[in-house]
């Protein structure tokens, strides 16, 4: 998936470049079909593109365009078959031409199209696909077939194939720029056509850019310091020597410079330009690193202040809740004493005492839950390998009475060994199972408890067949003091799931719910494996 802006730009370039490759091939075919020399060769002094080369360029360009930008080449099976079929044809025909050169055979696969015009087109006696052109088609076709193959270490063979093909195409382009036939006629006297060389360069860049976040391209297109430096230096490493070499060659041919002074000036110019480029990059990286260090120092200071503030807040919540317990207990005790003499009160007085008792009981429950919430960090135990089955067994023992009263059916799978605080894990199970009991439906209650391994963590689930939760409330149920029902319908403080969330996050995990109203709820949470 495309992530950074550089990757997005490169992917868009890949799409347009693959279309240009198709256009170059189609233009050459039209040149053969309409007998227009300039369409099949951009310079009448150069060799025209062979018709078979034009067809294969259309195939590789169109095939690459179909692959899209996802890790899997294409989502539709029909397109996948087209990609495989097209790339296989390119490999087979390119390989046949290579065999023809290496085995000195006359297969003439590149003479099937426009046979009557091939022997009279251009400065060469016979128009054939060059050896380096055939090799490039094999490399490009094989690269397309392996486009999404990746080893466990992240190595992508297709990128190597595309780089070799790009090097052969670049050598041909340099040969045309420097007028050096040895660079575009490798192994034979038949050269790679100029438009073929341009098409190969575009195709290889497009193929590498089609997966901008994979393999070597992932490093080059990343937003890291390495990626920024690679994007600045790689184009210069190619273009500066190429441009200076072309300038040096032109001055020699025009008679302004002789060979030795020209080479000396070329070497000096390369050294000066690369030294300036390296200094410019080092300067930019120095400023970027300075700003990064300032930002890291500020972030560290802010994090320390936030941690201190959180610690103070947690300590305050714990102390405040603890200190409120004693006076509230006294209030409840005196209310109970007053209730013991309620025969001396009228009906209205007894009603008021009942309200006061109910309010005091709710406040007592709220303070107890606040204490439990504050203790998650303040009084939590160290993590150690424990058997999750033991924590579940303790939770079920604590809930024995309500489970028996509701005739709940418990289905439990063997639970794994995890790194956790045993007391807090017991509380998580107790709160989640208690919720299932509280929010049960009309049907007999069934609760399923289990876990499955995923990477380095375990995903636990507590699933019931109760009243369920509407999707819009999935996040709300884990917030402090949030209730979806009135106290008359379902008693409680609305803190049970908030405590579960705080405990799970303390363990480095996450918790979420999946539910359909009327069909029960499934709570999931993760813990690191022991």
N, C-alpha and C positions, 0 to 999 in steps of 0.2 A: 504494500500500500504506500502511495506517495505521501510523504510527511513534510519535508522542508520545502522552502520556496525554491531552492536550487534544484531539488528533485522534480518539482512540478514544472519548472522551466525546461529542464532536460527532457522530461517525458513529452511535453508539447512539441519540442524540437524533433524528437524521435518520430512522432506522428507525421509531421510535415516532411521530414527528410525521407521517410519511407515512400511517401507519395511522390516526391521528386525522383526517386529511383525508378518508380513505375513510369513516370512521365518521360524520363530519359530513354528507357527501353521502348516505349510506345513510339516516341519520336523517331528512333532509329528504324523501327519496323515500317513506319510510314515512309521514311526515306527510301527503303528498299521497294516498298509497294508502289510508290509514286515515281520512283527513279529520280529522287532529288538528292544529289550528293551531299549538300550541306546539312541535311537532316541526319544522315547516317555517319557523317564525319564532320566535326566542327572546323576542320582545316583541310583543304583539299590536298595539302602536301602530306597529310598523315593518313594512316590506315583507317578505313571505315570500320565501324563496329560490325562484327559478324551477326547475321540474323538470329542464329541460335543463341548467341550471347544476349541479344536484345530480349528474346523470349524468356531466358532464364532470369534476367534482371527484373522483368515484370513479375515473374513468379516469386522471387525472394522478397521484392519490395511489397507486393500484395500480401504475401504470407506474413511478413513481419507486421504489416498494418492490421492484420486480423488478430494478432496475438494480444492486443490491448496492453494493459498495464498492471494486471493482477498477477499474483504469484502463479496461479494456474493459467495456462495460455489463454483459454477462452472458456466461457461457461457453457456454450451450446455444443453438444456432441458433434453436430454436423460441421461446425467451423473447425473443431479439433481435427476431424478427419481431413478436412481441406488443407489445414496447415501441415499435417504429417505427410499427406500425399504430395503436396507441392514441394516441400523440402526434399522428399525422397527422390523425386524426379530430377531436381537440381543436382543432388549428389551422384545419382546414377549416370546422367549425361556428362557431367564434369569428369567423373571417374573413367568413363569410356574414352574420352578425349585424352586423358592422361595415359591410359593404357596404349592408345594409338601412338603417342609420342615415345613412350618408354619401350614399347615392344616393337616399334617400327612396323605397325600394322596400318592397313588402309580401311578403317571402319567408316570414315567419312560421315560421322554423325553431324558434323557442322556444315555439311553440304546439302542437307535435305531441303532447305528452304531457299528459294530464289536461285536455284542452281545455275540457271543460264546467265545470271548477272554477276556471279561471284568472281569469275575469272577475269573480268574486265573492269572491276571496281577498284579505283585507287592506284597508287604507285606500285603495288605488289602484284606479282604475276597471278597469285591465287589468294583469295581471302579465306583465312582459316582462323579458328579460335586459337589464341596464343597459349603456350604452355602455362605461363603465370596466370592467365585468365582462367584456364580450366582448373588449376589448383585452387584459385580463389573461390570458384563456384563450389568445389568440394568442401572447402573450409566453411563457407557461409551456409551451405545447406546442412552440414553436420552441426554447425552452431545452432541453427534453428531447431533441429531435432532435439538438441540437448539444452535448449534455452532455459528451461526451468529445473534442470537437474542440478542438485547441490549435495555435496558430501556433508558428513556430520560436522566437519570443521568449517563449513561455510565456503568451501572452494567450488567455483563454477567453471567447469571445463569450457563451456561455450564462450566465456569471455576471453580465454586464451586463443581459441580459434579465430574469433573476430579480430583480436589484436594482431595476429599473424597476417590475416588477410588485409588488415588496414596497413601494415608495414609494406606488403607487396604493392598495394595500390599507391602508397606514398612514394615508394621508390620509382614507380612509373611516372608519377606526376613530377618528381624532381628531375627525372631524366628528360622530360619534355621541356621543363623550365630551363634547365642547364644545357639543353640540346646534347644530351649524352645517351645515345641509343643503347649502350650496355646496361642501363638501368631499367629500360622498359622492354628489352628483348633478352629475357633470362633463359638460357639453355638452348634457344633456337634463334633463327633469324626473324621469326614472326613476332611483332611487337604487340603488347597490350594497347588497344585503342585508347585515345585520350578520353573520350566520353565514357568508356568502360572504367578507366582509372578513377574518374570523378565519381561515377556511380558507386564504385566499390567503397570509396572513402565515405560517401554519404550513408551508404547502407551500414557500414561497420559502426559509425558514430550513432546511427539510429538504433542499431541492435543493442549497443552498450547502454544507450539511454532509455531503452524500453523497460529495463529493470533498474531504475536509478538508485534504489535503496538496498540492492543485493550485491554480495561479493565485494570486489574491489571498488565498484561504483558507489557502494554505500559509504566507503571512507571518503572518496573524493567529493561526494555531494552532501556530506554531513555538515552540521553547523559547528563542528569542533575546530580547534586551531589547525589540526592536520588537514581537514577538508578545505579550510580557507586558503592555506598555503598551497595546497595542491592545485586549486582552481586558479591561483595567480601565477604559479611558476610553470605548470605544464604547457599552456598555450605559448608562453614566451620561449620555453625550451625548444619548441618546434618552429615557431614563426621567425624568431630572431636569426638563427643560423640560415634558415631558408631564404629570408629576405636579403641578408648581407651577402650570401653566396651568389644570389641572382644579380645583385648590384655589382659584385666583384667581377663576375663573368661578363656582364654587359660592358663594363669599363675596359676590360681586356680586349674584347672584340672590337670596340670602337677605337682602340689604339691609345687611350688616355693613360693606361697603366700596363706595365709588363707583368709577367707572371709572378716573379719573386716579390716585388714591392706590393703587388695586389694581395698575395697571400699574407704578407706581414701586416698590411692594413686590416685585412679580414680578421686575423687572429687578435689584433689589438682592439678592434671594434667589439668583437665578441666578449673579450675580457671586461672592457669598460661597461658595456650594456648589462652584462650579467652581474657585475659587482654593484652597479647602481640599482638593479632590480632586487638583489638580495638585501641591500641596505634599506631600500624602501619597505620591503616586507618586514624586515627586522624592526624598523621604526614603528610600523603599524602594530605589529605584535607586541612591542614594548608598551605602547599606550593602552592596548587592549588588556594586557596582563596587569598593568597598573590599576586600571579601572576595576578589573575583576578582583584584585586583592582588596581594594577599598570596599567593594560590594560585599565580599566575604567577611571582612572585619565588621561591617555594619550589621550583616545578617547574624553573625555570631553574638554581637552585643545585644541585638534585639531578641534573639533566641534565649539568651541568658536571662534577660529581663522578664520575658514571657514565662520561662520555667520558674523563676523566683515568684512571680505573681501567681502562677497556678498553684505552687506549693503553699503560699500564704493563704490563698483562697480555700484550698482543700483543708488546711489546718483550721482555718476559721470555721468552716462548715462543720467539721468534726467537733470542735470545742463548743460551738454554739448549740449544736444538736445535743451534745452530751450534757451541757449545763442546763438546757431546758427540761431535761428528763426529770430531774429531782423536784422542781417546783410543780411540774405537771402531775407527778405522782402524788404530791401532797393535795393538789386540787381534786384529783380523782378520789383519794381516800376520804376527804371531807364530804364530797358529794355522796359517796356511798354511806357515810354516817348519817347524813341528812335524809337519804332515801330510807334508812332504817327506821326513821321516825315519821314516815310519810303519812301515818294515820292522823298526825296532828295538823296536816295540811289539807287544804281543800283540793278539789279536782284540778283546778287551774295551776296550783302550786306544784302538784305532782307532775303535771304535764311539763312545766318549766324545768323541773329537776331532770326529767327524762331527756329533754332537749340538751341540757347542759352535760349530762352523762354521755350522750351520743357524740356531742361535739368534742368532749375531752378524749373519748376513745379514738375518734378520727385523728385528732391532733397527736395522740400517742403513737398511732400507727404511722403517721406521716413522719414524726421525728425518728422513729425506729428505721424507716426506709431511708431517711436522710443520713442517718448514721451509717447504714449499710453502704450507701452510695459513696460517702466520704472515705470509708474504710478500704475501698477497693485499691486506692493508691497508698493511703497513709498506713494501713495495717496489713497490706498484702504480704503473703509469704514468698520466699524465693521459688523460682521455677525449678522443677526437678522431674525426672521421668516417673510417671505414675500410670497406673492402670485406670483407664476411663471407666471400665466396668465397676470398679470400686466406688467411684464418685456417683455413678448412676444408682448403684445399690443403696448408697446412703440417702440419696434424694428420694427414692421410692419408699424407704423406711420412714422418712420424715413425713411423707404424704400418705401413709398407710390408711389413716382414718377416712379422709375424703375419697380416696380411690375405692375403698370398700363400700362406702355409702353410695357412690355413684355406679358401682358394679363395672368399673372401667376395665376394658380388656387391654393388656399391655403386650405388644409384640416387640421384642428386643433382639437385635443381632449382637453377636460378640463385638465388643468395642476394642479399639487398639490401645497401644501404649503411646502416650504423648508427653510433651514437656509442659507442665502446667502447675498452677497452685491448686492442690486437691480440694481445699475448702471452697475456693471460688468456683471451681468447675462443678462441684456439688450444687452450689447456689444457682448456677446457670441452668442445670437440669431441673432443679426444683422449681424455679420460676417458670420455665417453659412448660413443664408438665402441669404445674398448678394453673397456668393460663388455660391449658386444654381442658382441665376439669371445670374451671370457672365458666368458660364460654362454650360449653357443650350444647349440642342441639337436642332434638326430640328423640333421635335414634340412639341406641346404646352406644356409649362412648368407646372408641377404639383409639389407642395411641401407639404409633410405630416409632421406634428409636433405632438408629443405625448410623453407620459411617462408611465412607469410601475414600480410598487414597487418590490424591491428585498431586503428582510431583513430590515436593518436600512437605506437604501438609495433608491433614485429614479434614474432610468435609463431613460434619455431623448433621443429622437431621432429626427433628422431633415433629412428627406429622399426626394430625388428628382429623376427626370427621365432624367438627363442631360447626358453629354458625359462620365462620369464615370472616374475611376482611376485604373491604372494597379496595381495589388497586390504588385509588387516590390517597389512601391512608397508610400505604406501606412505609413511608418515611416517618410519618407522624407518630406511629405507635412506639418508636424508639426514643422519642423526646421526653424530657422531664415533665411530669404532672399532666401528661396528655391522656385524656380519656375519650373513648368513642361512645360511651354509654353513660347514663346517669347512675348515681350511687344507689338509687332505689332498685335499678335493674341489676347491676353488678357492683358489689362493694369493692373497695380498694383505693389505693392512692395514685395509681397511674405511674408508678416508678419501677415496676418489676422488669419491664423490657429495657428501660434505660439503664438499670443496673447490669443486666445481661450484656448490653452493648459496651458499657465501660469495662467490664471484666474481659470480654473477648478482645477489645482493642488493646487493653493492657498486655495481653498475650501476643500481640502482633497479628491478630486475626481480623476477620470481618463477620458481620452477621446481617442476614436479610430474611425476608419473608416472601413466600409465594402462596397465593390464595385465590379462591373463587367463592364469592358470597354464597352461603348455604351448603357448600361442599367441603368445608374444613380449611385448615391452614397448615402450611409446612414451614417451619423455621429452620434455617440453615446457619451454621457457624463453622469457622475454620480454626484449627489449632496446628502448630508445628509438630511434625512427627518427632518421636524421641530418638 
